[in-house]
Amino acid sequence: MMKSKLVHKALLVLLCGVVFAGCSSAPAKETGQRSSFKIMYADESYFFQQYGDLFAMQYPNIDIEVVSMNSIYSGDNQDYDKAFADFVEKEQPDVLMLGTDNYEKYATAGKLQELDTLIERDKYDTGSIYPALLEILKEKGGGKLYGLAPSFYGSALYYNADLFAKYGVEVPHDGMTWQEIIDTARRFPTDGDEKTRVYGFGNDYGMSMGNLASAIAGTQGLKYINTDTMKITLNTDSWKQAYKLAKDAVDSGTIYNPKDGGFRSGTLEEYYQSQAFLMGRMAMTTSNSYLLRNIKDAKNTLKDYKPFQVGIVAGPVDPAEPDKSRDIYFNELFAIRANSPNADAAWEFLKFVNGEPFAKIKSRSLNNGLLSRMGNSKEYDGVNLDVFYKLKPNLDGASSLDNDKIPRKFHSQYQSIVDRELKLVEENKKSIEEALQTMEQEGQTVLDKTVKDEAAKKNGEQGDDGSEDAEETANNSDDGMIIISN
């Protein structure tokens, strides 16, 4: 189970001497007494590459067993939450790898060990951990801390400074609203061939009116279902304004929205060529830190690549709360299972991968998101990363636990209604108000039925013949499929 631990030993010794300041100041615990812990992770090899090898150099007397989570995602699992719970119950890992939803569920159910007392006992310094992340974890844990995340993802507004200079447009600033972003985007020209022209705003694969409206609504915290009442709430002034802003932007021609749907398959070079921002043909886009890696890779891959000055600002934001963001989320969140017999060893692992020395080593790349320990990753490829740490998390949205109330079958059926109605709006055959009213009414009928069917199934009754599952699989089989050939 530790077969890959020694693969990089020589390199790690060098790292320990050159980079890993903590190696000399915090010697490995060599008490002669061995201990171990079991951790759940997607892939054993990647775990040791990302965490395990470095931990083994610091703690040679702690053995790690990695149990792969592949079984959760494979097979005919229709209920991910149940498969996850069954996996934890069967394997009894000491360290759980969770998402924000599962973290909240397990913390609320008393299945995780509280970390506050351990932090206080060991005087573990959390001062340089991004406060927003600790705030999220404590809020999700009912005021207590039950897990730590070495890295996270956050979205920001990117811009091409060269295009702004060329067309004499004032560059973006921190805390821009969607109205400001779209107003700025409309200051760029809209003429020219679709494949070569400049766009004011967009994303990698194009933004339809629906995509843009959803992004606007997400920033403002708009919910289309009230899970307390199980009522669809689309026909409101806020939703109408979001769709109107999106429709006006798309109709203006400033939004990147290719008629062919954007890149679907092809070579790596063709993929890069299809990315308008990457190729210097888009003034602004929203993305996480991975975009910086993508830009750097394109520079190194394409022979005739023309680099441009990249700028990043914090946003977009809800005008009602311009200092907060709803786009902060975790990549890998580690917690200790309650009543774990190996809690001490597990806690040493959590301290290590969330500590300063580990962060200093990992600060050389962005291969696993942004570091939770601030001050280690100051820039990447010449671009300052401080912007990703500027906004506070906005936690006023509905609890993630509420998502469990919405049946899985609802989503595909509801989406077909949305697609139909928005197409009519885009073709100016129906007003936004009329479309939202229809989406709300017909969507409510579907929601009521799927909730009723779900309740019947849980009560052991025959809800339906399963045909909707097949339909959902068919509808989603090609969604988001991107194929790149070498």
N, C-alpha and C positions, 0 to 999 in steps of 0.2 A: 504493500500500500504506500510505501515511500520510495518506490523504485526509481522515480524521476527526481528524487530530492538531491542526488549527488551529481546530476548531469552538468550543472553549471557551477560546481563547487569552486573550481579555480577562479572563475570570473567573480564569484561572490566574495571570495577572500580579498580579491583586489578592490572590489567595491567597498568592502567593509573597511579597508585601510584608507581608501581615498575619499569616498563620499559619505559613508555611513558614520556620521559623527557619534551616533549613539553606541557604536560597538565598543568604543574604549571607555565611555562614561557609564555604560550600563552593561557590565559583563554578563555573559550567559550564565544561567543558573545551572551549575554543575554540582549538584548535591549528591550525585550518584544514584538517586532514586528516580526511576523512570515513571513517566505518566503519559497519558494519551487522551485524545478526544476524537470524536467522530463529527464530521461536517458534511452537510448536504451541499452539492454544487453541480452545475450543469455538466462539467467535464473535468475529469481528474487531471489530465495533462495540463490543461489551461490553468487549473487552480494552482498547481505547483509553479507554473511559469509566472503567474500573477502574484501569488502570495506565499505559497508553501516553501519554496526554495529559500527565500530570504528569511522566513521565520525559522527554518531548520538550522540556519547558520547561527542564529541568535539563541535558539533553544534546542540544542542537540539532544536533550533528554526528554523531549516531548514528542511523541509519535502522533502522526495524523492519519486517520482513515477517512478517505473521501468516498461518499456514496453518491453515485450519479443520479441526477434527477430526470434522466431521459425517459424513464417509464411513465412519468407524469404526463408528458406531452405526446407519447406514442400510443399506438393502438387505437381503440375505439372510444377513448374517454370523451364523453359528452359533457361531463361535469368536472371542470378543472378543479374547483374548490374541494370537491369530494376526493378526487385523485390525490391532491396535495395533502389533505388531512390523512388519508389512508397511508400515504408514503411516510409521513412523519410518525404515525402510530406504529407502523411496521419496523422502520429503521431506527427509531429512537435516537436521532442525531443529537449531539450535545450543542452544536452550533447550527442554527437555522439560517438559511438565506431567504429573505423575505422581500416582497414588494410592499409598498405603502399600505395597500388594502389588507394584505395578510398580517402585516405588523399590527395594524389596529385591531383586527379580529382576535389575534392570539394574545395581545396585551390585555384587551378587554376581558377575555375569557380566563385570564390568570395562568396562561400557558408559557409565559416568559419570565425570566428572572429579572428583577429590578436591578438596575446598574448604579443608581445614585449612591447607595450605601457602599458599593465596591469602589466607586470613584473617590468617595470621601475617605474610605479606609486606606487606600493606597496613595491618596493625595495625587491622583492622576490629573494632569493638567489638561483641561479642555478649553483653555482660554483662547487658543488660536484656531479652534474649529469654527467654521462659518456659523455665526449665531442663528441665522435663519434656519439652518438644518436642525440644530438642537431644538429650536422653537417648534418646528414641525413635529419632531419625534415626541416631544413632551406633550404637545397638544393631542396627538394621536394616542398617546399613552395615558390620557386622563390626568396630565400634570406631572407624570413621572417618566423617567427615561428607561426604556427597555431594550434599546438597540443603538448601534452606531453604524454609520456609513462612511467608508473611506473616500468615496467619490460621489458626485451627483451630476445632474444635467440641468442646465438652465438656458432659456432662450433669450436672444437679444436681437437688435436691429442692426444688420450689416449694411454698409453702403460703399459704393465705388467712388472714392474721392476724386478720381480723375474725371469721371463723367460729370460730377457736380461742378468741377472747375471748368470743364469744356463748355457747359451750357449755362454757366453763370448762376447756378442755383445754390442757395445757402445750405450748407451741410446739416444733417440731422443733429439733434441734441438729445440728451438723456430725458426720459419721461415723455416721449411723444405719444399722443393718442392716435387711434386709427384715422380719425378725421384729419389730423395733421399729416400723417404719413401719406394718405391718399391725395390730399391737396398738394403735397410736395411732389408726388409721383406724376401728377398731371402737368407739371411744369416741363416735363421732358417731351421731345417730339414723338409723334405716333405714326409717322409716315415710314415707308420702306417695306422691303420684303420681310415676311414673317421670320425667315431663318437668319436674317442678317441685321435687322433693325434693332434699335434700342428700346427697352421697356423701362417704365418708371418703377414698377414693383412686381413681384411674383415669387414663386418658389421653384424648386428644381423641375417639377413635372407639369407646372401650369396650375392656375387657380381659376376655377369656375366661380360663378356668382355664389353658389352654395358653399363652396370651400371657403371663400373669403368671408361670407356672412357668419359661418361657424367660427372662424378665427376671431372675428370681432366679438361675437357673443361669448366666446371662451374667455377673452380678456376681461370682459365686463361681468363675468360670472353668471350669465343668463342660463337658466335651466329650462329644458323643454318639457320636463316631467317633474311635477311636485310629488315626490315619493311619500310624503305624509298623507296626501289625499288620493294619490294615484290618479291624478288628473293631468292631462297634457295642457301646457300653458304656453302656447305659441302665438295666439292672437292678441298680443299686447303691444303697447306703444314702443317698448324697448326692442322687441324682436322686429317690428316693422321698420324702425330706424336702422337697425343693423342690416337688414336686407336692402333697404333703399340705398344706404351708403355703398354696399357691395355692388348693387346693380348699376348705379351711376358710375362707379369706378370701372367696371368691366365694359360698360357701354362706351366709355370715353376712349377705349383702346389702349390705355396706359398699362393695363395688367397683362402679364404674360400668361396666355391661355391658348396654347397651340391647338389648331383644329384637329390634328391627328392624335391628340391625347398625349403627346410628348413621347419620350424614349420608352420603348417596351423591351427591345432586345437588340443585340448587336455587339460589336467589339468594344473594348475598353475605351479606345480613342473616340468611337462614335458616341459612347456614353458621355464622355467629357464634352464633346462638341455640342451635345444637346442641352447642356447646362448653361443657361443664359447668363446668370450671375458669374459663374466660374469663368466664362469666356469673355467677360468684360462688356456684356451687352445688356445688363440690368443694373439700374441705379441702386435699388434697395431690395433686401429680402430679410426674412426672419429665419433664424436657425440656431442650433446649439453649437457648441465648440467644435464639433466634428467637421464643420464646414472648413475650418482652418486647415485641418489635415487634408481635406479633399483638394483645396486650392494648392497646397504644397505638393501633393502627389501629381496633380495636373502639370505643374511647372516641371517636374522631373520626368514626366512621361511624354508630353507632347513636344515635338521638335521646335515648332514655330509658335509656342505659347507666348502671348504678350502679357506680362505681369502688370498689375495695376495696384495702386495704393488702397488698402482695405481699411475701412474705419468701422468701429462698432460702438453703439450707444445702448444704454439700458432702455428696454421697452419692447413692444408697446405696453401702455398702461391704461388702466381704467381712469377716466378723468375725475371720477369721484375719489379715487385713492392713488394719486400719482407716484407715491413712494413704495408701492407694493407690486408684487407679481404673482400670477397664478400659474406660472410656467416653471416652477422649481420642483424637480422630482428626483428620486433616488435611482441609482443604477443597481447597486448591490448593498443590501442592508443586512447586517449580521446581528443576531440575538442569541442568547443562551436559553435553552429549554429549561423551564421550571423543573426543579428537583433533579437536574442532571447530576449524575454521580461523578462527573469529571468537570464540574463547574470551574474549578481553579485553573485547570489547563486551558479550558475554553476562554476564560477571562484574559489569560496571558495573550492568547491569539487576538482577541478583540482589541486589547490595549496596543499591541504591536502594529496591526494593520491600520489603526487609526492614529498612530503616533507621528511625531515630527520626523524622526530618522527615516521611517518608511516613506513618508511624503517627499522627503528630499530626494530619495532615489527615484521615485516615480514621477517627479516633476519634469523629467526630460521628455516626456511624451504625453499625448492626449488620448492614449489608446483605451482608456477606461473612464472617460469623462473628466470632469474638473475635480481637483483635489479638495476635500473638505477642510483640510488644514490650510489656512490662508497664508499667503506670503511666500509660498514655495514655487508656485507657477506664476511668475509675474508676466511672462510674455511667451508667445509661440510664433516662430517665424517672423519676428519683428512686430507682432501685434500684441498690444497690452491686453491682459485678461482681467484686469480689475473690474471691468464693467459687469462681469457675471456675478460679482459679489455686492453690487450696489443696492439692489432692491430687497425689501423684506418680503417674506412669504405672505400671501393673502389666504387666510384659512377660514373665510366666512362661508365657503360653499357647503353644500349638503355633505353629510358624512358619507365616506366611501362605502360604509356598510349598507347604505340605502340602495346601492346598485343591485344588491341581491334580490331586491323586491321586483325587479324588472325581468320577466321571463326572457330567456335567450331567443325564443322563437319570435318574439315581438320585433326585434331589430330589423330582420330582413324584410318582413312584411311592411313595416312602417317605412323603410327606406324606399321601397318601390313607389309608395304614395308620394314621398318627398320628391323623388326624381321626376315623376310625371308632372307634378304641379310646378316645380321650378323650371322645367322645360317650357311650359306654357308661359311662365313669366318672362323667361329669356326671349321668347318669340313674340313678346308683347301681345299675347292672346288672352292674358289674364293679369289682373292687378296683383300686387303683393298682398294687399288686404284680403282679396278673395282667395288667393292661394293658401295663405296662412289659416284662414277660416276652414277651408276644406281639409288641410293637413291636420288641423286640430280635431275636427269632427270625425273624420275617417280613422285617424290615428287612435282616437279614444275608443272607437269600436273594436279595433284590433287589440288594444291594450286590455280592455275589459275581458275579451274572449280568451286571450292567452293567459291572463291571470287566473281566470276561472278554470281553464284546462290544467294549469300547473297545480292548482289546489286539488283538483280531482285526482291527479296522478299521485300526489303526496298522500292522499287518503285511500290509495289503493284502487281507485276507480279507473276505468278505461277512458283516458282523456281524448286520444285521437289515434289514428292508424300509423302515425309516424311519417306521413307523407311530407309534412312541413319540414322535417329534419332533412329529408332528401332534397327538398326545394332549396333550403338554406345553404346546404353544401354546394349545390349546383350554382346558386347565385353568387357565392363567395369564392368559387374555385379559382377564378382568375384575378380577383381583386388584388391590386398592388404587385402583380407578378412582374419582376424585372429580371431579364436574362442577359448576362454579359458573357460573351465568348472571347477567348483569347486568340 
